[in-house]
Amino acid sequence: MAFTDEEIAYLRSHPLGRLATLGAADQPDVVPVTVEFDGTFLWVGGGATVRGTRKFRNVASGHPKVALVVDDLVSVDPFIARGIRVYGHAEEPFDRVGMVGPGTYLRITPTVSWSWNLAGEPVGDAWYPSTKTVH
């Protein structure tokens, strides 16, 4: 399965996310990243110094499993949150021209994703249900 049309539209209209990688001594590390979805892969990376960042070093050291969250808070009153969480495998490095220009990028192949409240409805008596997709 793949992302739904609604999930694709959300990913393409929200280019900021948080990427978690696994580093030395199995220590998780999470950082804000620019996210680009090309219809198949998610891409994060950019400028000339990105190869030296922890996210690239973690993937290069043999930890290709990553988690990525793209979300936003539509409103606080009423409370409206929505987003997509993706588990995947990262490959590095790829030189390409991406959203932030030419540079080096991690290519992430989604394996499982969850999305919630992409319609942007206020939270009710229970938290938003999520939709799980195996890619």
C-alpha positions, 0 to 999 in steps of 0.5 A: 500500500502507499500513501493516500491522496490526502496524506500525499497532499499533506506531506507536500504542503508541510515541508517541516518535520522531525527525524529520529535516528539511532546513534552510538550506544543506541541513543535516539536523536531527533532533529528538525528537518526539511522534508520533501516527498517525491511520490515514492521517497521522502528526502531530508538533507541539504547544504554542503555541511550536511554529511557531517551532521549526526543524522547522516553519521548515524545512518552511515554507521549502520543504523538505517531505521528512522522515524519521521513526524510531519505534523501541525497544530491548526488551533489551540482553541478548539484544540486541532492537531494533525499529522503523519508519522513514518517509519522507514529505511534511510539511504545516504548520501544522494547528491540532488537538487531538492527543495532547499537547493542542490546538496546531499540528501538522505532518501527514506523508503517508508515501511509503515505510516500512521496519519491522524486528523488530516481533515483538521477537526477539533478533538472530541471526547477521545483523542484522534484515531490514527490510520496505519498503512504498511508500505 
